[in-house]
């Protein structure tokens, strides 16, 4: 192979890499249907009957979530039920987009309603310091 042919092969390989990378980068902005996504905000309302959750995600934006039958709801290390949640609770939701619906698979309480401390800090902090032992 001549030097000119070698440069042509390398150039074509680089061009393919740039085009492929550009296409992949452009796709990152649009999640594929069925891929897991997350959203955080404050619970605006809950409908336990229909297992739906309305989340305020910004000053003038909301998202509605349908909880999956096996959705996991937690606060720190504690497992919760849907009726344990209340409006005003700060949460993070992991969900999948299915058509025009958001199906929640996991809801993590970040800050309980009316609380200034994260939910997990109450569960992870020991109630009393461990006693100290003195070497003999």
N, C-alpha and C positions, 0 to 999 in steps of 0.2 A: 504494500500500500504506500502510495506516495504521501509526502507531507501535506499536500493540498487535499487529498482524499481524507486523510486523518483529521484535518481541521474541519472538513465538511461533516464528518461523522460526529465529532464532538459538538459542533454547532447545532446540529439537528437534535442531539440528545439534550442539550441545554434548553433549546427551544421547547421541546416536549415537556421538560421538567417545569419550565415557567408557565406554560399553558395549563398543565395539569394542576399545578399549585394554585393558579388563579381561579380555576373552576372550583377547587375544594374550598378555598377561602370564601368565595361568593356564596357557597352553600351553607357555611357556618352561621350566617345571619338568619337563615330560615330553618328552624328545627324540623326534622322529619316527623311525619305522623307516627305516633307510637313511641318516640324517644322520650326519656325521662327529663323533666324540666322542674325548676323550683321557682317559687314566688313567696315573698314575705310581705306581711302587712298586719293590720289589726282586724279582728273579726268584727264585722258590721252586724251580721245576723246569722242565725242558725235555724234550720228547719229539721228537727230530729225525725219527723214523720217521713220526709222525702230524702233524708240523709244528705242535705245540701248545706253548703257553707258559703257565705258571701264575705269576701275579704276586701277591705279598703287598702289598696296598694299604693296610693298617692293622694295628693290633695283633691283631685277630681277624677280618680280612676278606681274602679272596682273590678274584681274577678269573681265569678261564681264557680264553685267546685261541687261535683257530685262525688261523694265518698264511695270508694270501692267497697264491696262487701267485706273484704279482708283488710281494710285500711287500718294502719297502725297509728294510734294517737299516743304521744308520750309527753311527759314533762320531766326533763332530766332523766332519771333512771326509772321513774314510775310510769306504768301503763295506765292510760285513761280511757274513758268511754266518751262518746260524742256529747252526752248530757253533762259531762264534767266541764265542758268549755262554756265560755260566756262572752257576750259582746264586750269589746274593749281589750280582749286578750291578744297579745302580740304573738303571731305564729309564723312558722315557715312550712310551706306545703310542697311536697314532691308529687308531681302529677304527670299524666300523659294526655296529650291532645288526641281525642278520638272524634274526628269530624269537627263539629262546632262545639263539642263539650270537653271540659277539662275534668278528667277522672283522677281524684286524689287517692294516692296509695299510702301516703304518710303525712301526718300533721305533727309538728314538733312545737310545743309551747316554748316561746322564747322569754316571755315576760307575762305573768298572770295579770288579769284585769285588776287595775288599781294598785299595782306593785311597782316599786322603783328598783327592785333587784331581779336579776335573771332567775328563771325558774330553776335551773340546775344548781345554782349556788346554795339553795336551801337544802338540797338533797346530798350534796357532796361535802359540805363543811361538817366536821365532827362537832357534836354537841358539847363535849368537854375535851380539854387537852389530855393526851395520854399521860399517866403518871410517870415521873422520871425516877429512874433507879440510880443509886450511887454505887460506884465501883467499891468493892470491899478491899 
